[in-house]
Amino acid sequence: MPRGAYTAKQERKADHIEKSYEKRGVGKKEAEERAWRTVNKQDKGGKNEGSGRSSSRSAAAKKGWETRRRNGNG
C-alpha cells in the first residue's frame, strides 16, 4: 500500500478496522489487507478531489433540461 495515496482520515479508519480484525483472530497481514479493501470500498479509492456537485450533467439531466426549456418551465 503506497503511503501518501490516502488521506489521514482513511489511514486512521484502516488502522481501526485492522485492529478490529486482529481482535477477532485474523493474522496481521490479512487484517491489514482486509482493512484497506474495506476503506477502498467505502471511500471509492484513494484521495478524492472534492465531493460536491459534478460539473457536467448526466444524459438524463440534459434531457430533462432540454424538455423543460422547450416547454417553457426552465
N, C-alpha and C positions, 0 to 999 in steps of 0.2 A: 504494500500500500504506500504510494508516494506521499511523503509529508508535504504539506503546503497546498495540496489539492482539495482540502476540505476546510470548512470554517471551524473556528474554535468550538462553537456550539455542537457541530457534528462530531468532532473528536470527543467532546465530553459525553455526548449521547452514546457513541460507540463504546467508550470505556465503561459506562454504566451498564450497558447491555452485556458486554463481555464479562463483567464481574458477576452479573446475574446468572449467566450460563455456567460459569465456573462453580458457583454455589450449588448448582444442580448436578455437578459431577462431570461436566463436559471438559475435555482437555483444553489446555491453554491455547494452542494453535487453532483448534477447531472453534473454540469460543470466539477468538478474535475474528476468524473468517465469517462466522455467522453474524457477529455484531456488525461488521462492515457491510455484509449483504443486506442486513435489516435497515441500516442507515441509508444505503443507496436506494433501497426500495421505497422507503418512506419519503426521502428528500429528492428523489429522482436524480441521483448522481452527486457530483462534487459541488464546488462553489456555484451558486446560482446568481446570476446578474439580475437584480431587481425582481419583483414579483407582482408588479402592477398590471394594469390593463395592457394587452398586446397592442402594438402599433398598427398592425394590419387586421383587417376584418376577415372572418371566415366566409366561405362561399354562401352559407345560409344567411349570414348577417348582411352581406352585399345584396343578395336577392331581396331580402326584406326591405332594405333601404331603398332600392330601386322601385319596389312596389309602392312604398309609402310616398315617394316623390311623385310617381305617376298619378296616384290617387289624390294628391294634394294634402296628405296627412303628415308630411315631414317637414 
